[in-house]
Amino acid sequence: MSCEATLVQPAEGGSVHDVRRDLTLLHAEAWSWAVLCCRGDRQGAHDVLHDAYVQILSGRATFKRRSSFKTWVFGVIRVVAMATRRRRLLRDFLFEPIGPVAESIAAPEVAPRAPPRLLAAMRALPRRQNEIVTLVFAHDLTLEEAASVMSISIGAARQHHARAKQKLRAALIDLETSHE
């Protein structure tokens, strides 16, 4: 999926000032989501968030009110992160012939106050399951909004969400029983 294919086209209405204000209000959550999309790479997240903001403020991505503003911004960040990751993988493949491309799989913290046991259980989840529970629990999105951000069907979102909750519950129970 190309970045251009999933970003909305410019539309009339809405001022640049309103978009800037709304982005400012969402910045902390957008930063947290960008870090997750970049698999814990804070510098990569900085670059992705910058590029996403450029897409939004330049009009290459425009909010058409088909979802909430937050859902749309998170979707733009995810698409930019995916495109950036693909470019880096290709660059590493072309210019690093000695060994395989290694990609960090460490997940960032869900929230600064999250218990270490929960963070460990989150890191053990597959990427999509981690993304769905982060969007729903840490960023207060509905399953429908999270599905939109992730460009998956609501059915797939429900399935990833249910499996993630099941795995987290089992991991936390295992941790608790091993500490007794």
N, CA and C of each residue as an Amber inpcrd file, in Angstrom:
protein
   540
   0.8520000  -1.1630000   0.0000000   0.0000000   0.0000000   0.0000000
   0.8980000   1.2270000   0.0000000   0.7080000   2.1140000  -0.9260000
   1.5520000   3.2920000  -0.9860000   0.9870000   4.3750000  -0.0890000
   1.8610000   5.2570000   0.3250000   1.4780000   6.3580000   1.2010000
   0.3930000   7.2050000   0.5330000   0.5620000   7.4670000  -0.7610000
  -0.3810000   8.3100000  -1.4770000  -1.7620000   7.6720000  -1.5660000
  -1.8180000   6.3570000  -1.6060000  -3.0910000   5.6690000  -1.7780000
  -3.9840000   5.7790000  -0.5480000  -3.3940000   5.9550000   0.6250000
  -4.2150000   5.9650000   1.8240000  -4.3800000   7.3530000   2.4370000
  -3.6650000   8.3350000   1.9410000  -3.8290000   9.6860000   2.4510000
  -4.9490000  10.3780000   1.6800000  -5.7790000  11.1180000   2.4030000
  -6.9180000  11.7600000   1.7490000  -6.4640000  12.9480000   0.9230000
  -7.2110000  13.2410000  -0.1130000  -6.9070000  14.3510000  -1.0080000
  -7.4100000  15.6660000  -0.4010000  -6.8390000  16.7870000  -0.8120000
  -7.2790000  18.0900000  -0.2870000  -8.7750000  18.3070000  -0.4770000
  -9.3750000  18.9060000   0.5160000 -10.8080000  19.2140000   0.4510000
 -11.0310000  20.6370000   0.9320000 -12.1470000  21.2180000   0.5170000
 -12.4460000  22.5710000   0.9460000 -12.9110000  22.5820000   2.4000000
 -12.8180000  23.7300000   3.0320000 -13.2740000  23.8650000   4.4170000
 -12.1630000  23.6390000   5.4100000 -12.3500000  24.1300000   6.6200000
 -11.3630000  23.9560000   7.6770000 -10.1620000  24.8480000   7.4420000
  -9.7500000  25.5450000   8.4720000  -8.6170000  26.4480000   8.3150000
  -7.3440000  25.7820000   8.7920000  -6.2110000  26.2730000   8.2990000
  -4.9130000  25.7590000   8.7240000  -4.7410000  25.9880000  10.2180000
  -5.2360000  27.0840000  10.7080000  -5.1260000  27.3760000  12.1400000
  -5.8250000  26.3030000  12.9770000  -7.0060000  25.8780000  12.5790000
  -7.7250000  24.8340000  13.3100000  -6.9360000  23.5300000  13.3170000
  -6.3530000  23.1750000  12.1970000  -5.5700000  21.9410000  12.1060000
  -4.3520000  22.0420000  13.0080000  -3.6680000  23.1590000  12.9850000
  -2.4880000  23.3470000  13.8500000  -2.8730000  23.2420000  15.3290000
  -3.9730000  23.8690000  15.6930000  -4.4280000  23.8110000  17.0810000
  -4.7540000  22.3740000  17.4840000  -5.4850000  21.6780000  16.6240000
  -5.8590000  20.3000000  16.9280000  -4.6370000  19.3890000  16.9900000
  -3.6670000  19.6030000  16.1030000  -2.4340000  18.8170000  16.1580000
  -1.6800000  19.0830000  17.4570000  -1.6720000  20.3240000  17.8810000
  -1.0000000  20.6740000  19.1340000  -1.6530000  19.9540000  20.3060000
  -2.9740000  19.8960000  20.3160000  -3.6900000  19.2190000  21.3940000
  -3.4350000  17.7100000  21.3950000  -3.2160000  17.1390000  20.2260000
  -2.9950000  15.6930000  20.0970000  -1.5220000  15.2960000  20.1400000
  -0.6230000  16.2600000  20.2320000   0.7980000  15.9740000  20.0310000
   1.3530000  14.8850000  20.9560000   1.0420000  14.9290000  22.2280000
   1.5940000  13.9310000  23.1550000   1.1390000  12.5230000  22.7630000
  -0.1280000  12.3740000  22.4450000  -0.6280000  11.0560000  22.0320000
  -0.0800000  10.6620000  20.6660000   0.0490000  11.6300000  19.7620000
   0.5930000  11.3470000  18.4380000   2.0460000  10.8850000  18.5650000
   2.8050000  11.5160000  19.4600000   4.2000000  11.1170000  19.6890000
   4.2550000   9.6760000  20.1970000   3.4210000   9.3600000  21.1630000
   3.3900000   8.0020000  21.7120000   3.0460000   6.9840000  20.6270000
   2.0790000   7.2920000  19.7770000   1.6910000   6.3990000  18.6980000
   2.8210000   6.2640000  17.6740000   3.4890000   7.3580000  17.3590000
   4.6070000   7.3130000  16.4060000   5.7310000   6.4230000  16.9370000
   6.0150000   6.4940000  18.2320000   7.0570000   5.6460000  18.8250000
   6.6640000   4.1790000  18.6780000   5.4040000   3.8630000  18.9260000
   4.9570000   2.4780000  18.7610000   5.0640000   2.0490000  17.2950000
   4.6230000   2.8950000  16.3800000   4.6910000   2.5650000  14.9480000
   6.1370000   2.3770000  14.4830000   7.0610000   3.0190000  15.1590000
   8.4950000   2.8970000  14.8160000   9.1940000   1.8700000  15.6980000
   8.4070000   1.0510000  16.3870000   8.9170000  -0.0550000  17.1920000
   9.9610000   0.3890000  18.2110000   9.6870000   1.5080000  18.8460000
  10.5350000   1.9770000  19.9320000  11.6680000   2.8810000  19.4990000
  11.8540000   3.0860000  18.2090000  12.9310000   3.9450000  17.7020000
  12.4940000   5.4010000  17.8260000  12.9880000   6.0710000  18.8660000
  12.5560000   7.4390000  19.1560000  12.9790000   8.4250000  18.0600000
  14.1770000   8.2650000  17.5050000  14.6070000   9.1530000  16.4220000
  13.7540000   8.9140000  15.1830000  13.4780000   7.6460000  14.8890000
  12.6070000   7.3210000  13.7660000  11.2170000   7.9050000  13.9730000
  10.7270000   7.8310000  15.2180000   9.4040000   8.3850000  15.5360000
   9.3930000   9.8970000  15.3370000  10.4750000  10.5400000  15.7100000
  10.5830000  11.9950000  15.5110000  10.4600000  12.3150000  14.0220000
  11.1970000  11.5620000  13.1920000  11.1590000  11.7850000  11.7430000
   9.7840000  11.4880000  11.1630000   9.1780000  10.3890000  11.6030000
   7.8470000  10.0050000  11.1050000   6.8110000  11.0510000  11.5010000
   6.8410000  11.4980000  12.7470000   5.8650000  12.4930000  13.1920000
   6.0400000  13.7980000  12.4100000   7.2910000  14.1820000  12.1970000
   7.5620000  15.3790000  11.4030000   6.9810000  15.2260000   9.9970000
   7.2720000  14.0840000   9.3550000   6.7760000  13.8650000   7.9970000
   5.2460000  13.8110000   7.9510000   4.6390000  13.2190000   8.9660000
   3.1690000  13.1680000   9.0220000   2.6010000  14.5820000   9.1550000
   3.2080000  15.4000000  10.0170000   2.7400000  16.7730000  10.1740000
   2.9190000  17.5640000   8.8780000   4.0230000  17.3320000   8.1780000
   4.2370000  18.0050000   6.8940000   3.1530000  17.5880000   5.9070000
   2.8340000  16.2900000   5.8670000   1.7750000  15.8010000   4.9780000
   0.4540000  16.5220000   5.2850000   0.1470000  16.6320000   6.5680000
  -1.1210000  17.2260000   6.9900000  -1.1380000  18.7240000   6.7130000
  -0.0940000  19.4270000   7.1370000  -0.0890000  20.8900000   7.0320000
   0.1330000  21.3840000   5.6070000   0.7410000  20.5580000   4.7540000
   0.9590000  20.9670000   3.3630000  -0.2650000  20.6850000   2.4900000
  -1.2200000  19.9200000   3.0330000  -2.4160000  19.6150000   2.2600000
  -2.3280000  18.3060000   1.4860000  -1.1830000  17.6120000   1.5730000
  -1.0890000  16.3040000   0.8990000  -2.0140000  15.3050000   1.5750000
  -2.2790000  15.4950000   2.8400000  -3.2570000  14.6930000   3.5730000
  -4.2420000  15.6800000   4.1880000  -5.4980000  15.5190000   3.8920000
  -6.5020000  16.4610000   4.3810000  -7.6230000  15.7210000   5.0770000
  -8.0240000  16.2340000   6.1870000  -9.0970000  15.6460000   6.9870000
 -10.4280000  15.8920000   6.2960000 -11.1280000  14.7990000   5.9420000
 -12.4190000  14.9100000   5.2540000 -13.5980000  14.5920000   6.1690000
 -13.3420000  14.4530000   7.4580000 -14.3810000  14.2060000   8.4620000
 -15.1090000  12.8800000   8.2690000 -14.3990000  11.8730000   7.7650000
 -14.9810000  10.5320000   7.6420000 -14.7900000   9.7520000   8.9360000
 -13.9640000  10.2830000   9.8210000 -13.6890000   9.6910000  11.1230000
 -13.3900000  10.8510000  12.0540000 -13.0060000  10.5450000  13.2880000
 -12.6040000  11.6390000  14.1690000 -11.2430000  12.1620000  13.7100000
 -10.9280000  13.3850000  14.0700000  -9.6430000  13.9700000  13.6950000
  -8.4950000  13.1290000  14.2480000  -8.6330000  12.6790000  15.4830000
  -7.5930000  11.8700000  16.1190000  -7.3640000  10.5760000  15.3500000
  -8.4260000   9.8910000  14.9780000  -8.3140000   8.6490000  14.2170000
  -7.6000000   8.8990000  12.8950000  -7.9770000   9.9590000  12.2260000
  -7.3610000  10.2930000  10.9550000  -5.8700000  10.5980000  11.1200000
  -5.5010000  11.4000000  12.1110000  -4.0920000  11.7290000  12.3460000
  -3.3000000  10.4580000  12.6420000  -3.8410000   9.5850000  13.4840000
  -3.1420000   8.3340000  13.8060000  -2.9590000   7.4880000  12.5470000
  -3.9440000   7.4960000  11.6630000  -3.8230000   6.7620000  10.4040000
  -2.7280000   7.3320000   9.5160000  -2.6440000   8.6480000   9.4400000
  -1.5780000   9.2880000   8.6530000  -0.2160000   8.9130000   9.2310000
  -0.0820000   8.9660000  10.5540000   1.1920000   8.6090000  11.1980000
   1.5550000   7.1620000  10.8710000   0.5940000   6.2670000  10.9520000
   0.8690000   4.8480000  10.6800000   1.3080000   4.6370000   9.2380000
   0.6370000   5.2840000   8.2930000   0.9830000   5.1450000   6.8850000
   2.3830000   5.6920000   6.6160000   2.6890000   6.8370000   7.1920000
   4.0250000   7.4260000   7.0200000   5.0810000   6.5090000   7.6370000
   4.8010000   5.9460000   8.7980000   5.7530000   5.0350000   9.4460000
   5.9860000   3.7990000   8.5880000   4.9260000   3.2470000   8.0120000
   5.0730000   2.0560000   7.1630000   5.9060000   2.3810000   5.9240000
   5.6440000   3.5210000   5.3050000   6.4020000   3.9190000   4.1140000
   7.8680000   4.1520000   4.4680000   8.1060000   4.7710000   5.6070000
   9.4790000   5.0260000   6.0620000  10.2030000   3.7150000   6.3280000
   9.5380000   2.7820000   6.9770000  10.1440000   1.4790000   7.2690000
  10.4860000   0.7450000   5.9800000   9.5760000   0.7830000   4.9980000
   9.8530000   0.1240000   3.7120000  11.0470000   0.7540000   3.0180000
  11.1280000   2.0910000   3.0310000  12.2760000   2.7740000   2.4100000
  13.5720000   2.3900000   3.1010000  13.5560000   2.3400000   4.4360000
  14.7780000   1.9710000   5.1740000  15.1860000   0.5340000   4.8980000
  14.2200000  -0.3630000   4.8530000  14.5390000  -1.7590000   4.5570000
  15.1450000  -1.8940000   3.1710000  14.5800000  -1.2030000   2.1980000
  15.1120000  -1.2500000   0.8460000  16.5130000  -0.6510000   0.8100000
  16.6880000   0.4860000   1.4400000  18.0110000   1.1220000   1.4820000
  19.0290000   0.1990000   2.1460000  18.6570000  -0.3990000   3.2780000
  19.5700000  -1.3050000   3.9690000  19.8850000  -2.5250000   3.1170000
  18.8810000  -3.0100000   2.3980000  19.0930000  -4.1660000   1.5380000
  20.0590000  -3.8240000   0.4050000  19.8740000  -2.6440000  -0.1890000
  20.7060000  -2.2540000  -1.3150000  22.1210000  -1.8550000  -0.9090000
  22.2640000  -1.2550000   0.2690000  23.5610000  -0.7030000   0.6490000
  24.2400000  -1.4360000   1.7910000  23.6940000  -2.5380000   2.2390000
  24.2990000  -3.3190000   3.3250000  24.3170000  -4.7870000   2.9230000
  25.1640000  -5.1650000   1.9600000  25.1270000  -6.5280000   1.4420000
  25.7510000  -7.5720000   2.3620000  26.3660000  -7.1910000   3.4560000
  27.0930000  -8.1300000   4.2990000  26.1720000  -9.0200000   5.1250000
  25.1000000  -8.4980000   5.6280000  24.2430000  -9.2950000   6.4910000
  22.7840000  -8.9350000   6.3170000  21.9150000  -9.6860000   6.9820000
  20.4770000  -9.4010000   6.8760000  20.1130000  -8.1030000   7.5910000
  19.0180000  -7.5500000   7.1660000  18.5230000  -6.3290000   7.7840000
  17.9230000  -6.6920000   9.1280000  18.4240000  -6.0740000  10.1790000
  17.8900000  -6.3270000  11.5160000  16.9960000  -5.1650000  11.8890000
  15.8140000  -5.4820000  12.3670000  14.8780000  -4.4430000  12.7580000
  14.5260000  -4.6280000  14.2240000  14.5840000  -3.5580000  14.9630000
  14.2590000  -3.6230000  16.3830000  12.7960000  -3.9980000  16.5590000
  12.5360000  -4.9100000  17.4850000  11.1520000  -5.3030000  17.7370000
  10.6860000  -4.8500000  19.1190000  11.5190000  -4.1000000  19.8000000
  11.1390000  -3.6430000  21.1300000   9.9900000  -2.6560000  21.0210000
   8.9600000  -2.8880000  21.7880000   7.8070000  -1.9900000  21.7960000
   8.0200000  -0.9120000  22.8450000   7.5970000   0.3030000  22.5590000
   7.7370000   1.3640000  23.5440000   6.7360000   1.1750000  24.6750000
   6.9030000   1.9570000  25.6950000   5.9700000   1.8920000  26.8100000
   4.5970000   2.3500000  26.3560000   3.5770000   1.6810000  26.8630000
   2.2020000   2.0380000  26.5350000   1.8680000   3.3740000  27.1860000
   2.2380000   3.5320000  28.4090000   2.0180000   4.7690000  29.1450000
   3.0960000   4.8530000  30.2110000   3.5000000   6.0560000  30.5880000
   4.5640000   6.1970000  31.5670000   4.2640000   5.4970000  32.8860000
   2.9820000   5.3460000  33.2390000   2.6290000   4.7640000  34.5350000
   2.2840000   3.2770000  34.4410000   2.4740000   2.6610000  33.2990000
   2.1030000   1.2520000  33.1330000   3.0310000   0.3700000  33.9660000
   2.4650000  -0.6330000  34.6520000   3.2960000  -1.5460000  35.4510000
   4.2700000  -2.3150000  34.5570000   5.4700000  -2.5890000  35.0520000
   6.4660000  -3.3170000  34.2500000   5.9580000  -4.6640000  33.7400000
   5.1430000  -5.3660000  34.5430000   4.6100000  -6.6640000  34.0920000
   3.7210000  -6.5010000  32.8720000   2.9250000  -5.4340000  32.8500000
   2.0590000  -5.1840000  31.7000000   2.9050000  -4.8370000  30.4770000
   3.9250000  -4.0220000  30.6590000   4.7940000  -3.6610000  29.5420000
   5.4830000  -4.8850000  28.9570000   5.9510000  -5.7760000  29.8230000
   6.5950000  -7.0080000  29.3530000   5.6050000  -7.8580000  28.5610000
   4.3860000  -7.9600000  29.0520000   3.3630000  -8.7400000  28.3490000
   3.0210000  -8.0900000  27.0080000   2.9730000  -6.7580000  26.9680000
   2.6970000  -6.0420000  25.7150000   3.7970000  -6.2970000  24.6920000
   5.0510000  -6.2560000  25.1350000   6.1750000  -6.4690000  24.2140000
   6.1410000  -7.8650000  23.6000000   5.5510000  -8.8090000  24.3070000
   5.4970000 -10.1850000  23.8180000   4.3860000 -10.3980000  22.7830000
   3.4720000  -9.4500000  22.6590000   2.3720000  -9.5900000  21.6960000
   2.8670000  -9.4050000  20.2650000   2.2080000 -10.0680000  19.3130000
   2.4870000  -9.7710000  17.9020000   2.1650000  -8.3020000  17.6090000
   2.8050000  -7.7420000  16.5940000   2.7080000  -6.3070000  16.2960000
   1.2690000  -5.8030000  16.1830000   0.4260000  -6.4610000  15.4200000
  -0.9480000  -5.9600000  15.2420000  -1.7510000  -6.0260000  16.5280000
  -1.5460000  -7.0610000  17.3190000  -2.2400000  -7.1560000  18.5990000
  -1.7660000  -6.0430000  19.5290000  -0.4810000  -5.7710000  19.5200000
   0.0700000  -4.6800000  20.3270000  -0.5340000  -3.3480000  19.8830000
  -0.5860000  -3.1300000  18.5720000  -1.1410000  -1.8760000  18.0520000
  -2.5980000  -1.7040000  18.4570000  -3.4060000  -2.7460000  18.3170000
  -4.8410000  -2.6070000  18.5890000  -5.0980000  -2.3110000  20.0600000
  -4.4280000  -3.0200000  20.9720000  -4.6910000  -2.7420000  22.3890000
  -4.1160000  -1.3860000  22.7970000  -3.0280000  -0.9670000  22.1770000
  -2.4860000   0.3620000  22.4730000  -3.4500000   1.4490000  22.0210000
  -3.9890000   1.3000000  20.8100000  -4.9390000   2.2970000  20.3160000
  -6.1990000   2.3490000  21.1760000  -6.6960000   1.1860000  21.5760000
  -7.9470000   1.1360000  22.3260000  -7.7500000   1.5730000  23.7770000
  -6.7380000   1.0370000  24.4410000  -6.5860000   1.3160000  25.8670000
  -5.7550000   2.5530000  26.1790000  -4.6810000   2.7790000  25.4590000
  -3.8170000   3.9240000  25.7740000  -4.2810000   5.1990000  25.0860000
  -4.9410000   5.0480000  23.9280000  -5.3320000   6.2430000  23.1750000
  -6.8430000   6.4240000  23.0930000  -7.5950000   5.6040000  23.8100000
  -9.0460000   5.7410000  23.9220000  -9.7810000   5.7500000  22.5860000
  -9.3240000   4.9610000  21.6250000 -10.0530000   4.8400000  20.3710000
 -11.0220000   3.6700000  20.4780000 -12.0910000   3.7320000  19.7290000
 -13.0010000   2.5970000  19.6440000 -12.3560000   1.5480000  18.7340000
 -12.9090000   0.3420000  18.7290000 -12.3930000  -0.6780000  17.8190000
 -12.5510000  -0.2300000  16.3630000 -13.6430000   0.4440000  16.0580000
 -13.8650000   0.9290000  14.7030000 -12.8020000   1.9470000  14.3170000
 -12.4870000   2.8630000  15.2300000 -11.4610000   3.8690000  14.9540000
 -10.0830000   3.2190000  14.8280000  -9.7860000   2.2720000  15.7040000
  -8.5050000   1.5720000  15.6400000  -8.3780000   0.8080000  14.3230000
  -9.4620000   0.1810000  13.8880000  -9.4490000  -0.5370000  12.6030000
  -9.1590000   0.4360000  11.4680000  -9.7470000   1.6090000  11.5400000
  -9.5060000   2.6230000  10.5170000  -8.0450000   3.0600000  10.5180000
  -7.4870000   3.3120000  11.6920000  -6.0790000   3.7020000  11.8000000
  -5.1870000   2.6310000  11.1990000  -5.4920000   1.3790000  11.4730000
  -4.6480000   0.2650000  11.0420000  -4.9710000  -0.2200000   9.6280000
  -5.9820000   0.3590000   9.0050000  -6.4120000  -0.0420000   7.6590000
  -6.7620000  -1.5240000   7.5910000  -7.5320000  -1.9810000   8.6020000
  -8.0100000  -3.3600000   8.6200000  -9.5200000  -3.3350000   8.8320000
 -10.1580000  -4.4580000   8.5800000 -11.6070000  -4.5340000   8.7680000
 -11.9310000  -4.5530000  10.2660000 -13.1560000  -4.2250000  10.5940000
 -13.5840000  -4.2530000  11.9840000 -13.5260000  -5.6760000  12.5280000
 -13.8140000  -6.6510000  11.6840000 -13.7350000  -8.0490000  12.1070000
 -12.3100000  -8.4390000  12.4860000 -11.3530000  -8.0250000  11.6780000
  -9.9440000  -8.3090000  11.9870000  -9.5320000  -7.5770000  13.2570000
 -10.0170000  -6.3570000  13.4240000  -9.6960000  -5.5930000  14.6340000
 -10.2420000  -6.3060000  15.8700000 -11.4690000  -6.7700000  15.7800000
 -12.0630000  -7.4950000  16.9170000 -11.2620000  -8.7530000  17.2390000
 -10.8430000  -9.4570000  16.2000000 -10.0860000 -10.6870000  16.4050000
  -8.7150000 -10.3940000  17.0520000  -7.9950000  -9.4000000  16.5410000
  -6.6990000  -9.0330000  17.1350000  -6.8820000  -8.5640000  18.5810000
  -7.9330000  -7.8030000  18.8180000  -8.2210000  -7.2790000  20.1500000
  -8.5180000  -8.4150000  21.1220000  -9.3630000  -9.3290000  20.7210000
  -9.7290000 -10.4560000  21.5960000  -8.5170000 -11.3400000  21.8840000
  -7.7350000 -11.6300000  20.8620000  -6.5440000 -12.4590000  21.0680000
  -5.5210000 -11.7590000  21.9570000  -5.3690000 -10.4650000  21.7730000
  -4.4200000  -9.7130000  22.6000000  -4.8570000  -9.7210000  24.0610000
  -6.1390000  -9.4740000  24.2960000  -6.6330000  -9.4910000  25.6810000
  -6.4420000 -10.8630000  26.3080000  -6.7060000 -11.9070000  25.5260000
  -6.5420000 -13.2760000  26.0300000  -5.0770000 -13.5370000  26.3890000
  -4.1600000 -13.1420000  25.5220000  -2.7340000 -13.3520000  25.7820000
  -2.2500000 -12.5110000  26.9660000  -2.7130000 -11.2740000  27.0510000
  -2.3170000 -10.4190000  28.1770000  -2.8410000 -10.9750000  29.4960000
  -4.0850000 -11.4160000  29.4960000  -4.6770000 -11.9930000  30.6980000
  -3.8750000 -13.2210000  31.1380000  -3.5690000 -14.1030000  30.2090000
  -2.7980000 -15.3190000  30.5310000  -1.3990000 -14.9640000  31.0200000
  -0.7670000 -13.9950000  30.3730000   0.5870000 -13.5990000  30.7770000
   0.5870000 -13.0000000  32.1780000  -0.3940000 -12.1790000  32.4750000
  -0.4560000 -11.5520000  33.7940000  -0.8040000 -12.5780000  34.8740000
  -1.6640000 -13.5320000  34.5630000  -1.9930000 -14.6000000  35.5230000
  -0.7460000 -15.4360000  35.7800000  -0.0070000 -15.7990000  34.7190000
   1.2360000 -16.5650000  34.8770000   2.2450000 -15.8130000  35.7450000
   2.3650000 -14.5080000  35.5060000   3.2950000 -13.7080000  36.2910000
   2.8760000 -13.6720000  37.7670000   1.5780000 -13.5290000  37.9720000
   1.0720000 -13.4390000  39.3290000   1.2470000 -14.7650000  40.0880000
   0.9540000 -15.8730000  39.4240000   1.0790000 -17.1720000  40.0960000
   2.5530000 -17.5320000  40.3170000   3.4490000 -17.0570000  39.4680000
   4.8740000 -17.3490000  39.6710000   5.4820000 -16.5180000  40.7880000
   4.8210000 -15.4410000  41.1830000   5.3250000 -14.5710000  42.2540000
   4.7220000 -14.9050000  43.6100000   3.8200000 -15.8630000  43.6680000
   3.1630000 -16.2000000  44.9400000   3.9990000 -17.1650000  45.7430000
